Amino acid sequence: MRSDDLHLPGDIAILRTFYALIAALVATFGAIVWTLFDRSDNIVTNTIIAVFGDPSRPWDLPPMHLLLMMPVGAVVVVFVRSVLGWKTFGLFTPMLLALAYLQSGPIAGPVISTTAILIGMAAAPFLKLLNMSRVAFLGTLIAIVVSALGAMALQFDQPALASAFPVVVTALIVERWWNAWEADGPKKAVRMTATTLAVAMMIQLLVAAPPMLVLAARTPLALPLAAVGLMILLGRYNGLRLSELARFRPANGA
């Protein structure tokens, strides 16, 4: 029996659409990396700048706004974990990653972080062959990530790559990814990494949204206090998560 026969036609269409979106996302990511490193007049750079603007531009948000928005980011993490059922690398890791995005820029931040994570993922299996202690392994892995990004910053004269805080946070992600790889296997580790990056992107877009900027400027303490109330409500939710509903769907149809 073919594997396609084990799925409903709608499921196959959704899966193929998902693969097409992933391919488009990878192509876009590669084009943005090209534009960050090559600012010459070419079709790739011109297209990315026309669609997204300058990918190296910063958010330029007030420091107080970033501080007041941290509880809002916590609400997003609690929501996706408690209601959606998405698993991330803890509560603070997506928030710190979003903060790194906000300091590096709306496009450069995610691209730099993802590049660092991919470098760490590529280096980790080779370092494991050296049979080092766990502490030495993680330290060497972090050093490789930092060295690679520093080399790219010098080679391509890209100051956004030299920002220390985003590099440290992404090195932390690589460490969490390897811990998940050893504990739960590669598939779950990659899924948790992708979820953590996605949640960090959601927090970034929410924190930098114009209505949030206006609210934070007019009533600075309203958003943190509202976040406390929302997290208390979300913390009392005991129903099925949306991911669990999808998992138990075959049982409901039986």
HURADA-V658630 format. One record per helix or strand. SS is the DSSP state (helix for helix, strand for strand). FROM is the first residue (numbers start at 0). TO is the last residue. Records with the same first field share a line. If there is no record, write none. Layout:
# HURADA-V658630
SS=FROM-TO + FROM-TO
This chain:
# HURADA-V658630
helix=2-5 + 8-36 + 42-51 + 62-83 + 91-103 + 107-127 + 133-155 + 158-161 + 163-183 + 185-206 + 209-217 + 219-234 + 241-246 + 248-252
